[in-house]
Amino acid sequence: MAYSEKTRNVFTGEIVAIKDKGLFKEKRFICSPQDAEITVEYPEGSSLSKVLNFCANNYLGLSSHPDVVKAAHEGLDARGYGMSSVRFICGTQDIHRELQDKVSKFLGMEDTLLFPSCMDANSGVFEAVLGQDDVIIADRLIHASLVDGIRLCSAEYDTFKHMNMKHLRKKLELHQDKRTRMVVTDGVFSMDGDLAPLDEMVALCNEYDAMLLVDESHASGFIGKTGRGTHEHFGVIDGVDIITTTFGKGLGGASGGCVSGRKEIVELCRQKARPYLFSNSLAPPIVNASIKVIDLISGSTERRDKLEWNTDYFRKGMEKAGLNIRSGETPIVPVMLYNAKLANDMARDMYAEGIYVIGFFFPVVPAGAARIRVQLSAAHEKEHLDKCVEAFRKVGEKYGILGLGKSEIIEKYGN
Ligand SMILES: *Cc1c(COP(=O)(O)O)cnc(C)c1O
């Protein structure tokens, strides 16, 4: 027995310290399909309760959509359960090609390659394309999976201050001697819900001969007039060279990701990206259901329009109720609390009011920037939104934070 008591105590001590700070992440079990209303076992072992879900990435409400579920069944019947292979050996079916072609068309890109997840797409793309003569210049708040992917690549890594175009220009000037430059950003930043200024970024990339990679995981399907994403929102579809995105959020919510973009870049990923070469192929039911998702949202903007309405209605309601939300236009609505324990405590009280939300704190967000991140969905109805706002008002009142701004909340609770 090599796992000695002494070794065990090292880890128990760490867990106890997390609990003592009031930062322990408790288990919550959902015993129903993912939807606006869910059935949850929490705390563990207690009887089930029905609550409203306000923290899923189910932006378009497609996670349990009957047409999507049906397409998954059809994929299962027609192409089986799993591929038992990575893509390049014997894991590529005609439906993988069909989904790739549909994604290329939807995003306005030349070619697309599927990965088991967007985390894998981000892990693979940099190393496959860039080397030590190149440079990556990334926004300082990019998603963790991009950071991990960049770490696996031998290109020089530099950053610019969050959405600061002056700083990006400076960095682009600095790196004119490199073979190629790749600017990297999230389209929509997942914690703050802000949009990267892609119009300005495309202009800078043109001026300084740089490629632009945008992670659209929190944008694909609902940002922009027809839901193409942040590049559509800013009118620069042709200016973005590479998009990585997930099928695990707005686009159905199961799993899978892709690299979409210039055909040479996608080809190099097909030849060299390690998650494509060494991780199993996306399962047929998911592929078939994702095709259905792209068909649904290509044919109608009804869902993204409803999400936009819900977002606007909810943001106004929260502001009126006196909650300190980050302003913006995306369905990611951070309720800023700054103090980690306050975020955790308020989330627990929200649950007692029938609203499932979670407190976010370091390392998921920067230290001192704790919050409850609310995410809206096209699956929410007006009465759901009203109930959520009222619960925030009630819990906010209990903690005495209604109408308070940043400095006042920090003064009261610390951060
Ligand atoms: C969720 C997310 C990912 C990871 O997507 P998966 O398909 O779940 O691996 C990557 N990038 C961003 C910006 C994300 O929000």
The ligand as a Gaussian input file, in Angstrom:
#p B3LYP/6-31G(d) Opt

LIG

0 1
 C      -16.067000      25.875000     -23.139000
 C      -14.971000      26.460000     -23.881000
 C      -14.026000      25.656000     -24.518000
 C      -14.021000      24.173000     -24.372000
 O      -15.028000      23.574000     -25.135000
 P      -15.254000      22.010000     -24.996000
 O      -15.814000      21.619000     -26.314000
 O      -16.187000      21.828000     -23.856000
 O      -13.920000      21.392000     -24.748000
 C      -13.054000      26.269000     -25.268000
 N      -12.974000      27.608000     -25.380000
 C      -13.870000      28.415000     -24.777000
 C      -13.747000      29.895000     -24.939000
 C      -14.879000      27.864000     -23.996000
 O      -15.733000      28.663000     -23.370000

